[in-house]
Amino acid sequence: MTDHNTQPNEAAPQQIDPETEQCYRYEITGAMDSVVHYCQTVVNEHSHRGFWTPTGHNPDHYDLIHQARTTILNRLRMVLNCAETVAYEIEHDRQRQNQRQNPNPPPGPDA
């Protein structure tokens, strides 16, 4: 999975309007709510006392792998990818806005 973390040494972002900031907050909060909700679903529907409870009587490892993928992992991966995409798109949108506000930044120390 690709990590799109914002680097701590990036230049300070330009101020954004409160409406855009609120939109970003709603988007990332909604995405993270989906992650948390799915994790709660996994705990409620697929575990007992914090341990995964596969179905069937003495399933072999192939059955366990199939169950893990179809009941938990595939959807978890999708939910995580969606949340990461929302975060990435917000960061990308901010970078575009910063570039529009400051198209020719002063040269840095490496120039």
Secondary structure, 3 states (H helix, E strand, C coil): CCCCCCCCCCCCCCCCCHHHHHHHHHHHHHHHHHHHHHHHHHHHHHEECCEECCCCCCCCHHHHHHHHHHHHHHHHHHHHHHHHHHHHHHHHHHHHHHHHHCCCCCCCCCC
